[in-house]
Amino acid sequence: MYEKFRGKGLQLLSVNAVWDKDGPAKKFIEDYRLTFPVGRDADGKIGALYGVEATPTTLFIGKNGKLVERQEGALDEAYFAQRINWLLAN
């Protein structure tokens, strides 16, 4: 999905939650060949700031830097694409 929308202005960042272990997280990145930045919330500050209590949690942030929507759980591709198209248009 990132490859499809990045030319249109999408920026994507994945953050591993404080409870994620380094080894499995690195394997996930390698297995799925993620092409966007992946960071680690080692001290839990990012998760606390956005109220992340489960993974995955998706945060849609507008061009103005403000949180537009927060979704817990896996998102289907059609919904994700619809939200990204909306955000890029606004």
PEWO-V190781 format. One record per pair of residues at least 12 apart in sequence whose ideal C-beta (glycine too) atoms are under 7 Angstrom apart, sorted by the first residue. I is the first residue (numbers start at 1). J is the second residue. D is the distance in Angstrom with one decimal. If there is no record, write none. Layout:
# PEWO-V190781
i:I j:J d:D
i:I j:J d:D
This chain:
# PEWO-V190781
i:1 j:77 d:6.5
i:1 j:80 d:5.9
i:1 j:81 d:6.8
i:2 j:35 d:6.1
i:2 j:36 d:5.0
i:3 j:35 d:6.5
i:5 j:84 d:5.3
i:8 j:88 d:5.4
i:9 j:88 d:5.5
i:10 j:84 d:5.9
i:10 j:88 d:6.6
i:12 j:36 d:4.3
i:13 j:36 d:6.7
i:13 j:37 d:5.3
i:13 j:39 d:6.7
i:14 j:34 d:6.7
i:14 j:36 d:6.5
i:14 j:38 d:4.4
i:15 j:39 d:5.0
i:15 j:41 d:5.1
i:15 j:46 d:5.6
i:16 j:38 d:6.8
i:16 j:40 d:4.8
i:16 j:41 d:6.4
i:17 j:41 d:5.8
i:17 j:47 d:5.5
i:17 j:52 d:6.2
i:17 j:55 d:5.4
i:18 j:41 d:5.3
i:18 j:42 d:6.6
i:18 j:43 d:6.9
i:18 j:44 d:3.8
i:18 j:47 d:5.9
i:54 j:72 d:5.1
i:56 j:73 d:6.8
i:56 j:74 d:6.1
i:57 j:70 d:6.8
i:57 j:72 d:5.1
i:58 j:71 d:4.7
i:58 j:75 d:5.8
i:60 j:83 d:5.6
i:60 j:87 d:6.0
i:62 j:87 d:6.0
i:62 j:90 d:6.7
i:68 j:87 d:6.6
i:69 j:83 d:6.8
